């Protein structure tokens, strides 16, 4: 159950970060810094997705390994 809880918490964190970043973009859109922010958000989003995928794979492998 702790592994499942960990994955759920990570998903929630990713969603929160995404929401905050999009709010930042909305807020700074008037400043003309939007292009830079969008590129930064693309990079951050890709990194977050990769981290979540890696963690999920590690968790699944560990669960299978520990179940033997």
Steps between C-alpha positions, in 0.01 A plus 500: 500500500788740571626462142157582360474799734842621383396483133173683576686775687743542209211529255337766719830693520536490120144629454557778754826606333327504160215715635742743665709528183196571283387764752846659474467506121156666524636754744812593296334484158444876512870558565603347168712232668254233392719340233786443744263367763336263252836354401597463864168333577543260206839397635375468858194303389712256298738451794208445738342244268831317469549500878147367558546227237837395645362492854196301385721245320730468803200455730348231278833316471552519876148371563557202270846437646375518860204273427733209410 
